[in-house]
Amino acid sequence: MSAQNEFAFFPGCVLSQAAKESKISLEAIAPILGIKLHEIKGWSCCGATQAQDVDPIATLVANARNLALAEGMNMPVLTTCSTCFLTLTRAKTALDRGQKDRINTFLAKGNMQYQGTTEVTSLLWVLYQNVETLRAKVVKPLSNLKVALFYGCHSLRPEKAIGNRESSVNPKSFETVVEALGAKIVPFEKRLDCCGFHASYPAVKSVQKMSSQIVNNADENDADCIVTPCPLCQMQLDIYQERYQDAQNSGARVPIIHLSQLVGLALGLSKEQLGFEHNIVNTNSVKVG
């Protein structure tokens, strides 16, 4: 897809189990796009945003190890989980700005060393950087599909923490990618909101309301589906939708699909090939052609 099309693939915990359809669809679209994914052998959980609050040093060591494993492959790291993207990027920044020597004393116990030679990127960003190549690969433009785009916090924020790639209040990467697929993007006031995933247990009532408002807003704007680049957001809005909507006395139900699934449909792949059977909310409204 680009001059550098081979990546050390960091799936993260969620793609291994709860959102395996994200991994299925990513691995289905990658060969068509000329992307070669090499899963990092021995990768471990990034700790998300919770672990760093409990033990920041242990979290930094764990992610320095993940990055060192990728360095041994001599490839940039690609992840499709926005929280993994943020956590790995934050770790790399901390290591490159003075923590490397200290953290390497821990890695040395496992005969490893972080050098700072690899970059971290996301599926959304790779697609955005190569959008014309993506556009040329579309065989089934999604012109009949009305989509609401939900970025999710960690695709954009904190802006400085993820390298100031684009504005966190006026982003364009997601829209640019989906427009290349031919889909109709509906107005969606909640596109930059938080889904509440990381607060689900300590603030369940608030999160129910937040998630419900997102689904209701998409439904009000006649979206056939909500699409997100983040599997944690997808889980939050898909797995818990029935429960949260019932709790908020809302009858709205909207399919929540992964960016990789949407791309796959435009590339001519079937729902079966893209793992749609693992989505929870009925996806019958997601039709091509």
LINURTA-V177838 format. One record per residue. N is the residue number from 1. RES is the residue in one small letter. NEAR is the number of other C-alpha atoms within 8 Angstrom. Layout:
n & res & near
N & RES & NEAR
N & RES & NEAR
This chain:
n & res & near
1 & m & 9
2 & s & 5
3 & a & 4
4 & q & 5
5 & n & 9
6 & e & 10
7 & f & 12
8 & a & 14
9 & f & 11
10 & f & 10
11 & p & 12
12 & g & 12
13 & c & 7
14 & v & 11
15 & l & 13
16 & s & 10
17 & q & 7
18 & a & 7
19 & a & 12
20 & k & 12
21 & e & 12
22 & s & 13
23 & k & 11
24 & i & 11
25 & s & 14
26 & l & 10
27 & e & 9
28 & a & 11
29 & i & 12
30 & a & 11
31 & p & 9
32 & i & 9
33 & l & 10
34 & g & 8
35 & i & 11
36 & k & 9
37 & l & 10
38 & h & 8
39 & e & 8
40 & i & 11
41 & k & 5
42 & g & 5
43 & w & 8
44 & s & 7
45 & c & 8
46 & c & 11
47 & g & 9
48 & a & 10
49 & t & 8
50 & q & 7
51 & a & 10
52 & q & 13
53 & d & 7
54 & v & 6
55 & d & 8
56 & p & 9
57 & i & 7
58 & a & 8
59 & t & 12
60 & l & 11
61 & v & 11
62 & a & 11
63 & n & 12
64 & a & 14
65 & r & 12
66 & n & 11
67 & l & 13
68 & a & 12
69 & l & 12
70 & a & 14
71 & e & 14
72 & g & 6
73 & m & 7
74 & n & 7
75 & m & 10
76 & p & 13
77 & v & 14
78 & l & 12
79 & t & 15
80 & t & 13
81 & c & 13
82 & s & 15
83 & t & 12
84 & c & 12
85 & f & 15
86 & l & 12
87 & t & 13
88 & l & 12
89 & t & 11
90 & r & 10
91 & a & 11
92 & k & 11
93 & t & 8
94 & a & 10
95 & l & 12
96 & d & 9
97 & r & 7
98 & g & 7
99 & q & 9
100 & k & 12
101 & d & 7
102 & r & 7
103 & i & 12
104 & n & 11
105 & t & 8
106 & f & 9
107 & l & 14
108 & a & 9
109 & k & 7
110 & g & 6
111 & n & 6
112 & m & 10
113 & q & 9
114 & y & 12
115 & q & 7
116 & g & 8
117 & t & 5
118 & t & 11
119 & e & 6
120 & v & 11
121 & t & 11
122 & s & 12
123 & l & 10
124 & l & 12
125 & w & 9
126 & v & 9
127 & l & 10
128 & y & 11
129 & q & 6
130 & n & 10
131 & v & 11
132 & e & 7
133 & t & 9
134 & l & 12
135 & r & 9
136 & a & 6
137 & k & 9
138 & v & 11
139 & v & 7
140 & k & 10
141 & p & 11
142 & l & 13
143 & s & 10
144 & n & 9
145 & l & 11
146 & k & 13
147 & v & 13
148 & a & 15
149 & l & 12
150 & f & 12
151 & y & 12
152 & g & 16
153 & c & 10
154 & h & 10
155 & s & 12
156 & l & 13
157 & r & 10
158 & p & 9
159 & e & 12
160 & k & 7
161 & a & 10
162 & i & 12
163 & g & 6
164 & n & 8
165 & r & 6
166 & e & 9
167 & s & 9
168 & s & 9
169 & v & 5
170 & n & 5
171 & p & 9
172 & k & 7
173 & s & 10
174 & f & 11
175 & e & 9
176 & t & 10
177 & v & 12
178 & v & 10
179 & e & 10
180 & a & 11
181 & l & 13
182 & g & 9
183 & a & 14
184 & k & 11
185 & i & 11
186 & v & 10
187 & p & 6
188 & f & 10
189 & e & 6
190 & k & 9
191 & r & 10
192 & l & 10
193 & d & 9
194 & c & 8
195 & c & 12
196 & g & 10
197 & f & 10
198 & h & 5
199 & a & 9
200 & s & 9
201 & y & 6
202 & p & 5
203 & a & 8
204 & v & 9
205 & k & 6
206 & s & 7
207 & v & 13
208 & q & 12
209 & k & 10
210 & m & 11
211 & s & 14
212 & s & 13
213 & q & 9
214 & i & 11
215 & v & 13
216 & n & 11
217 & n & 11
218 & a & 14
219 & d & 12
220 & e & 7
221 & n & 9
222 & d & 8
223 & a & 13
224 & d & 13
225 & c & 15
226 & i & 15
227 & v & 14
228 & t & 15
229 & p & 16
230 & c & 15
231 & p & 15
232 & l & 11
233 & c & 11
234 & q & 14
235 & m & 11
236 & q & 13
237 & l & 12
238 & d & 12
239 & i & 10
240 & y & 9
241 & q & 13
242 & e & 9
243 & r & 7
244 & y & 12
245 & q & 14
246 & d & 9
247 & a & 8
248 & q & 9
249 & n & 6
250 & s & 9
251 & g & 6
252 & a & 8
253 & r & 11
254 & v & 13
255 & p & 13
256 & i & 13
257 & i & 12
258 & h & 13
259 & l & 11
260 & s & 11
261 & q & 14
262 & l & 10
263 & v & 10
264 & g & 14
265 & l & 13
266 & a & 14
267 & l & 12
268 & g & 9
269 & l & 9
270 & s & 8
271 & k & 9
272 & e & 7
273 & q & 10
274 & l & 13
275 & g & 14
276 & f & 11
277 & e & 7
278 & h & 8
279 & n & 12
280 & i & 7
281 & v & 12
282 & n & 8
283 & t & 9
284 & n & 5
285 & s & 8
286 & v & 9
287 & k & 7
288 & v & 11
289 & g & 7
